[in-house]
Amino acid sequence: MKNYLLFDLDGTLTDPKEGICTCVQYALASFGIEEPDIDKLTPFIGPPLKDSFMEFYHMDEQQAESAVAKYRERFQDQGIFENRLYEGIPKMLEALNSKGMFMAVASSKPTVFVERILEHFHIKKYFKAIVGSELDGTRVNKDEVVEEALRQLFGDKPIEKEKVYMIGDRRFDMEGARAMGVEGVGVTYGYGDMEELREAKADYIVRSVEELQRFLLRGTEDTKKGMGFQTVWQMIYSFLMFVLVRTIALSLTMNLYLVIAKRVPGFPLLIYDGEGTATGVTGNGSAVAQLIGFLAGTAMIFKTARAMIQKEASASKLLHIGKEPVKNYLLLGITTLGAMLGLNMLLDLTGVTDNSAAYQAVAGQQYAVSIWLGLLLYALAAPVGEELLFRGIIYNCLKSTSGKLAAMLMAAVFFGIYHGNLVQGVYGFFMACLMIYGYEYFGDFKVPVIMHAAVNMISYLLSNTSLAVSGFVCWPVCVVCLCLAAGGLFMLNRQRKVF
């Protein structure tokens, strides 16, 4: 949560179109330029006036200064009040103030005019600092305005740029923020559009005052109460339906095998004795039954999971408006691979794997399957179904009633217990935490699904090769893998803290 907020004025707090555009008309008329359509003058809202006169009407510096003087001639008594607050602004400022936010106005408009406008709309009381340009033509660039606003806002304290947002509607606001090393929040309800703000590399973009309020207040909500009955029931019901339907589908498939055995001698998914009587199911036959079970269980919870995932994506979209650097995906990939290899080797080298009969039984079943069928089951069907259940439903349910960290730990414990044996339980707990981290970091549900599928695929392939029993599994390699995981996580966390 950032609690130092710099607001642009025109196009962010107020809609000054009538006042600014009519005053620009007045200034242009003094040069013999008639512009009856004020909509064509909206580009003057936001940037320094002198620069706009020079850019849009090709005035030289002296002419532009004269135009600014004529503009102010009308603006100071009339145009200044041809203005209105955007709907919801007073309510938002009151809410931010009640949460202890430190707020300032950072505008290219002269400070004296900014103060009069804030007083006129009775919102001056919310701002600890009010900074604009000077009437003598100094401090007109946005980075200079932002720098002075930060100086006044922090006073004698060191400026903590990581706690600051600059909020504005034009590229100049985003450029000023970036020049001073603070994050910029672009608003599209003003006079800058989505394309302009994206090109200006806004860190976040909001589309309404209501969205802006939710964004700035995130993390300040009152401590949430314990889990309600509806939340608990949603998790339990989804889990039971997933397991129950999966089990029923698996059982029906097994019974279907018995029917087939009587009609199709030598059916390839069954084991036969010397007399041609079916005595069991092959590893492939068991895998097909499990595959059908996972597909049925996934279908049962899909609608609920999709609704919760979409709701969460909508709530967190403002945190992930910018395009994520490729290097961050690579870091997460290194972290995931290091954790998967390191944890597997750690459990093996410490003897936990060998001492777990339950795990040995599961492993024996998994590797008695043809490799392509095994990949289809363990690297596709199982990861998709389990992610929809454990991250899509259970984690999101827990997060709606608890803090993200508590929700992550509880969901990871649940995922570990689900596996039914110590080895997979411990491994599942840590990998679940990492997959939830990836989900929160990138704000994209596809990330944990891909992580889950990738680690299952790599683990399955390695276990079907000599690498799993060769000198590759040793303490030095284990330590290196765990260090890679920790290093990747550290570098990701330095860029953005999600917990």
C-alpha positions in Angstrom: 0.0 0.0 0.0 1.3 3.5 -0.9 0.1 6.3 1.3 1.6 9.4 -0.4 -0.6 10.5 -3.3 0.1 13.3 -5.8 -2.9 14.4 -7.8 -2.9 16.3 -11.0 -5.8 18.9 -11.1 -7.2 19.4 -14.6 -8.6 16.2 -16.0 -8.0 14.3 -12.7 -9.8 16.1 -9.9 -11.8 18.6 -12.0 -13.1 18.9 -15.5 -11.9 22.3 -16.7 -12.9 22.0 -20.3 -15.2 25.0 -20.6 -13.0 27.4 -18.7 -9.7 26.4 -20.3 -11.0 26.1 -23.9 -13.0 29.4 -23.8 -9.9 31.2 -22.4 -7.8 29.7 -25.2 -10.4 31.0 -27.7 -10.1 34.4 -26.1 -6.3 34.4 -26.3 -6.3 33.2 -29.9 -8.8 35.9 -30.9 -6.3 38.5 -29.8 -4.0 37.1 -32.5 -6.9 37.2 -35.1 -7.3 33.4 -34.9 -11.0 32.3 -34.7 -11.6 28.8 -33.4 -15.4 28.3 -32.8 -15.2 24.6 -31.9 -13.9 24.3 -28.3 -13.6 20.5 -28.7 -10.6 21.1 -30.9 -8.9 22.9 -28.0 -9.0 20.1 -25.5 -5.3 19.2 -26.1 -4.6 22.4 -24.1 -5.9 20.7 -21.0 -3.0 19.3 -19.0 0.3 20.5 -20.5 1.9 23.9 -20.0 0.0 26.6 -21.9 3.1 28.1 -23.4 4.2 24.8 -24.9 0.7 24.2 -26.3 0.5 27.6 -28.0 3.9 26.9 -29.6 3.0 23.4 -30.6 -0.5 23.7 -31.9 -0.4 27.2 -33.4 3.3 27.5 -34.2 3.9 30.6 -32.2 7.4 31.7 -31.3 8.3 32.0 -27.6 7.4 35.7 -27.3 4.0 35.2 -29.0 3.3 32.2 -26.8 4.1 34.2 -23.7 1.7 37.0 -24.9 -1.0 34.4 -25.6 -0.6 33.0 -22.0 -1.0 36.5 -20.6 -4.2 37.0 -22.6 -5.5 33.6 -21.5 -4.9 34.5 -17.8 -6.6 37.9 -18.4 -9.9 36.1 -18.8 -9.1 33.0 -16.7 -8.3 34.7 -13.4 -11.8 36.1 -12.9 -14.1 34.1 -15.1 -12.6 31.0 -16.6 -11.3 29.7 -13.3 -14.9 29.0 -12.2 -16.1 27.5 -15.4 -15.1 24.2 -14.0 -16.6 21.2 -12.2 -15.5 18.4 -9.9 -15.7 14.9 -11.4 -18.5 12.9 -9.7 -17.2 11.0 -6.7 -14.1 13.1 -6.1 -15.1 14.5 -2.7 -16.2 11.1 -1.5 -12.9 9.6 -2.6 -10.8 12.3 -1.0 -12.7 11.9 2.2 -12.2 8.1 2.2 -8.5 8.5 1.5 -8.1 11.1 4.2 -9.9 8.8 6.7 -7.3 6.1 6.0 -4.4 8.5 6.8 -3.2 9.2 3.3 -0.8 12.1 2.7 -2.1 13.9 -0.3 -0.8 16.8 -2.5 -1.8 18.5 -5.7 0.9 18.6 -8.4 -0.4 20.7 -11.4 1.1 22.6 -14.3 -1.4 25.3 -13.6 -0.1 28.3 -11.6 -0.3 27.6 -7.8 -2.4 30.7 -7.1 -5.1 29.4 -9.5 -4.9 25.9 -8.1 -5.5 27.1 -4.6 -8.5 29.2 -5.6 -10.1 26.2 -7.5 -9.6 23.9 -4.5 -11.1 26.5 -2.2 -14.0 27.0 -4.5 -14.9 23.3 -4.4 -14.1 23.0 -0.7 -11.5 20.3 -1.1 -8.4 22.2 -0.2 -8.5 20.8 3.4 -7.6 17.4 2.1 -4.2 18.4 0.7 -1.0 18.7 2.8 0.8 20.4 -0.1 -0.4 22.3 -3.2 2.2 22.8 -5.9 1.8 24.4 -9.4 3.8 26.5 -11.7 4.7 30.1 -11.1 3.3 33.1 -12.8 6.8 34.2 -13.9 7.1 31.1 -16.1 9.2 29.0 -13.8 8.5 25.4 -12.6 6.2 24.6 -15.5 7.7 21.1 -16.3 5.9 18.3 -14.6 9.0 16.7 -13.1 9.8 20.0 -11.4 6.3 20.2 -10.0 6.4 16.6 -8.8 9.9 17.2 -7.2 8.6 20.2 -5.3 5.4 18.4 -4.2 7.5 15.6 -2.9 9.7 18.0 -1.0 6.8 19.7 0.6 4.9 16.5 1.3 7.8 14.8 3.1 9.2 17.9 4.7 12.3 17.1 6.7 11.9 13.3 6.3 13.7 11.4 3.6 11.6 11.0 0.5 10.3 7.5 0.2 9.6 7.2 -3.5 8.4 3.6 -3.2 5.4 4.9 -1.2 4.3 7.5 -3.7 1.8 7.5 -6.6 1.5 10.3 -9.1 -2.1 10.3 -10.5 -3.0 12.1 -13.7 -4.7 11.9 -17.0 -2.0 12.9 -19.5 1.4 11.7 -20.6 3.1 14.7 -19.0 1.9 13.3 -15.6 3.3 9.9 -16.3 6.6 11.3 -17.6 6.9 13.6 -14.6 6.4 10.6 -12.3 8.9 8.4 -14.1 11.5 11.2 -14.1 11.2 11.4 -10.3 11.3 7.7 -9.8 7.7 7.3 -8.6 4.9 5.1 -10.0 2.3 6.8 -12.2 -1.4 6.0 -12.2 -3.2 7.1 -15.4 -6.9 8.0 -15.4 -8.9 7.7 -18.7 -11.9 9.6 -17.5 -10.0 12.8 -18.1 -8.4 14.0 -21.3 -5.8 11.4 -21.9 -6.9 8.1 -23.5 -5.7 4.6 -22.9 -3.3 4.6 -25.9 -1.6 7.9 -24.7 -1.2 6.6 -21.1 0.2 3.2 -22.3 2.7 4.9 -24.6 3.7 7.1 -21.6 4.4 3.8 -19.7 1.8 4.4 -17.0 2.3 1.8 -14.2 -1.4 1.5 -13.7 -4.5 2.7 -15.6 -8.0 3.3 -14.2 -11.2 4.1 -16.0 -13.3 5.8 -13.4 -13.1 7.7 -10.1 -14.7 4.6 -8.4 -11.9 2.4 -9.8 -9.3 4.9 -8.7 -10.7 4.9 -5.2 -10.7 1.1 -5.0 -7.2 1.0 -6.3 -5.8 3.5 -3.9 -7.5 2.0 -0.9 -6.6 -1.6 -1.6 -4.9 -3.1 1.5 -6.5 -0.6 3.9 -9.7 -2.6 4.3 -10.8 -3.2 7.8 -9.6 -6.5 9.3 -11.8 -9.2 7.9 -13.9 -11.4 10.1 -13.6 -15.2 10.2 -14.7 -17.3 7.4 -18.5 -17.3 7.0 -20.6 -20.4 6.4 -21.1 -19.6 2.7 -17.3 -19.5 2.1 -16.6 -22.7 4.1 -19.5 -24.5 2.3 -18.3 -23.3 -1.1 -14.9 -24.8 -0.5 -16.1 -28.1 1.1 -18.8 -28.6 -1.5 -16.4 -28.0 -4.4 -13.8 -30.3 -2.9 -16.4 -33.1 -2.2 -17.9 -32.8 -5.6 -14.6 -33.0 -7.3 -13.4 -36.0 -5.4 -16.8 -37.7 -5.4 -17.5 -37.3 -9.2 -13.9 -38.3 -10.0 -14.2 -41.4 -7.8 -17.5 -42.4 -9.3 -16.2 -41.9 -12.9 -13.1 -44.0 -12.1 -15.3 -46.7 -10.5 -17.7 -46.8 -13.5 -14.7 -47.1 -15.9 -13.3 -50.0 -13.9 -16.7 -51.7 -14.0 -16.9 -51.1 -17.7 -13.6 -53.0 -18.0 -15.3 -56.0 -16.5 -18.1 -55.8 -19.0 -15.6 -55.5 -21.9 -13.5 -58.4 -20.6 -16.4 -60.7 -21.1 -17.0 -59.6 -24.7 -13.5 -58.6 -26.0 -10.9 -61.3 -25.3 -7.4 -59.9 -25.0 -8.5 -56.3 -24.3 -5.2 -54.5 -24.0 -6.0 -52.6 -20.8 -6.6 -55.8 -18.8 -4.2 -58.5 -17.4 -5.1 -62.1 -18.2 -4.0 -65.4 -16.7 -2.8 -68.4 -18.7 -6.4 -69.4 -19.4 -7.4 -66.1 -20.8 -9.4 -64.9 -17.8 -9.1 -61.2 -16.9 -7.4 -60.9 -13.5 -6.7 -57.2 -13.2 -6.1 -53.9 -14.9 -2.8 -52.8 -16.5 -1.1 -49.6 -15.5 -2.4 -48.0 -18.7 -5.9 -49.2 -17.9 -5.7 -47.6 -14.4 -4.3 -44.4 -16.0 -7.2 -44.2 -18.5 -9.7 -44.7 -15.6 -8.0 -41.9 -13.6 -7.9 -39.7 -16.7 -11.7 -40.1 -17.1 -12.1 -39.4 -13.4 -10.1 -36.2 -13.5 -12.0 -35.0 -16.6 -15.4 -35.7 -14.9 -14.3 -34.0 -11.6 -13.0 -31.0 -13.4 -16.2 -30.7 -15.4 -18.1 -30.7 -12.2 -16.3 -27.7 -10.7 -15.5 -25.8 -13.9 -18.3 -23.3 -13.8 -17.8 -22.4 -10.2 -14.0 -22.1 -10.6 -14.3 -20.0 -13.8 -16.7 -17.5 -12.1 -14.3 -17.1 -9.1 -11.2 -16.8 -11.3 -12.9 -14.1 -13.5 -14.1 -12.2 -10.4 -10.6 -12.2 -9.0 -9.1 -11.2 -12.3 -11.5 -8.2 -12.5 -10.6 -7.2 -8.9 -6.9 -7.3 -9.5 -6.7 -6.0 -13.1 -5.4 -2.6 -12.0 -2.4 -4.2 -10.4 -1.4 -5.8 -13.7 -2.2 -3.3 -16.4 1.4 -3.0 -17.6 3.0 -5.7 -19.7 5.2 -7.9 -17.6 8.9 -8.1 -18.6 9.9 -11.4 -20.1 12.8 -11.6 -17.6 10.2 -11.9 -14.7 8.7 -15.0 -16.4 12.2 -16.4 -16.8 12.9 -15.8 -13.1 9.8 -17.5 -12.1 10.7 -20.4 -14.4 14.1 -20.7 -12.8 12.6 -20.5 -9.3 10.0 -23.2 -10.1 12.5 -25.6 -11.7 15.0 -25.1 -8.9 12.3 -25.7 -6.3 11.0 -28.8 -8.0 14.4 -30.4 -8.4 15.8 -29.3 -5.1 12.8 -30.5 -3.1 12.6 -33.8 -4.8 16.3 -34.4 -4.2 16.0 -33.2 -0.6 13.3 -35.7 0.1 15.2 -38.5 -1.6 18.6 -37.7 0.0 17.1 -37.5 3.5 15.5 -40.9 3.2 11.9 -39.6 3.5 11.0 -41.1 0.1 12.3 -44.6 0.8 10.6 -44.7 4.2 7.1 -43.9 2.8 5.3 -47.0 1.7 2.3 -45.0 0.7 4.5 -42.9 -1.7 6.2 -45.9 -3.1 2.8 -47.5 -3.9 1.7 -44.2 -5.7 5.0 -43.9 -7.5 4.9 -47.5 -8.7 1.4 -47.0 -10.1 2.5 -43.8 -11.9 5.4 -45.2 -13.6 3.7 -48.4 -14.7 2.1 -46.3 -17.5 3.2 -45.6 -21.0 5.0 -42.3 -21.1 2.6 -40.5 -23.4 -0.5 -41.6 -21.4 1.3 -40.6 -18.2 2.1 -37.2 -19.6 -1.6 -36.7 -20.6 -2.8 -37.7 -17.2 -0.1 -36.2 -14.9 1.0 -33.2 -16.9 -2.3 -32.1 -18.3 -5.5 -33.5 -16.8 -4.4 -33.5 -13.2 -2.8 -30.1 -13.1 -5.8 -28.4 -14.7 -8.3 -30.0 -12.4 -6.3 -29.5 -9.3 -5.5 -25.8 -10.1 -9.2 -25.1 -10.7 -10.0 -26.6 -7.4 -7.2 -25.5 -5.1 -6.1 -22.2 -6.6 -9.3 -21.2 -8.5 -11.8 -22.0 -5.7 -10.2 -22.8 -2.4 -7.4 -20.2 -2.4 -9.7 -17.5 -3.7 -12.4 -18.4 -1.1 -9.8 -18.2 1.7 -8.4 -14.9 0.3 -11.8 -13.3 0.3 -12.0 -13.7 4.1 -8.3 -13.7 5.2 -5.1 -12.0 4.3 -3.3 -13.3 1.3 -0.4 -14.8 3.3 -2.8 -16.7 5.6 -4.9 -17.9 2.6 -1.8 -19.1 0.9 -0.6 -21.2 3.9 -4.1 -22.7 4.5 -4.6 -23.5 0.9 -1.1 -25.1 0.6 -1.8 -27.2 3.7 -5.1 -28.4 2.2 -3.3 -29.3 -1.0 -0.6 -31.2 0.8 -3.1 -33.2 2.8 -5.1 -34.0 -0.3 -2.2 -36.1 -1.6 -2.5 -38.6 1.2 1.2 -39.3 1.9 4.1 -37.5 3.6 6.4 -37.2 0.6 3.8 -35.7 -1.8 2.3 -33.8 1.1 5.5 -31.9 2.0 6.4 -31.4 -1.7 2.8 -30.3 -2.5 2.8 -27.8 0.3 5.9 -25.9 -0.9 5.0 -26.1 -4.6 1.5 -24.9 -3.8 2.9 -21.8 -2.0 5.1 -21.2 -5.1 2.2 -21.6 -7.5 0.1 -19.2 -5.5 3.0 -16.7 -5.5 3.1 -16.9 -9.3 -0.7 -16.4 -9.5 -0.5 -13.3 -7.3 2.6 -11.9 -8.9 1.4 -12.0 -12.5 -2.4 -11.8 -11.8 -3.0 -14.5 -14.4 -4.5 -17.9 -13.5 -2.7 -19.5 -16.5 0.6 -19.0 -14.6 0.0 -21.6 -11.8 -1.6 -24.0 -14.4 1.5 -23.8 -16.6 3.8 -24.1 -13.5 1.9 -27.1 -12.3 1.9 -28.8 -15.7 5.6 -28.1 -16.2 6.8 -29.4 -12.9 4.7 -32.6 -13.3 6.0 -33.1 -16.8 9.6 -32.6 -16.0 9.4 -34.6 -12.8 7.7 -37.5 -14.7 10.2 -37.4 -17.5 13.2 -37.4 -15.2 11.8 -40.2 -13.2 11.6 -42.3 -16.4 15.2 -41.7 -17.3 18.6 -42.6 -15.7 19.0 -39.1 -14.3 16.7 -40.0 -11.4 19.1 -42.8 -10.2 22.4 -41.5 -11.4 25.0 -39.2 -9.7 22.8 -36.2 -10.6 21.0 -36.8 -7.3 23.5 -35.5 -4.8 23.8 -32.9 -2.1 25.8 -30.3 -4.1 23.2 -30.4 -6.9 20.4 -30.3 -4.4 21.9 -27.2 -2.7 22.5 -25.5 -6.0 18.9 -26.0 -7.1 17.5 -24.7 -3.8 19.7 -21.7 -4.0 18.5 -21.0 -7.5 14.9 -21.2 -6.3 15.7 -18.8 -3.4 17.6 -16.4 -5.6 14.9 -16.2 -8.2 12.3 -15.6 -5.5 14.5 -12.9 -4.0 14.9 -11.1 -7.3 11.2 -11.3 -8.1 10.3 -10.0 -4.6 12.7 -7.1 -5.0 10.7 -5.8 -7.9 7.3 -6.3 -6.4 6.2 -7.6 -3.0 3.0 -9.5 -3.2 2.9 -10.9 0.4 
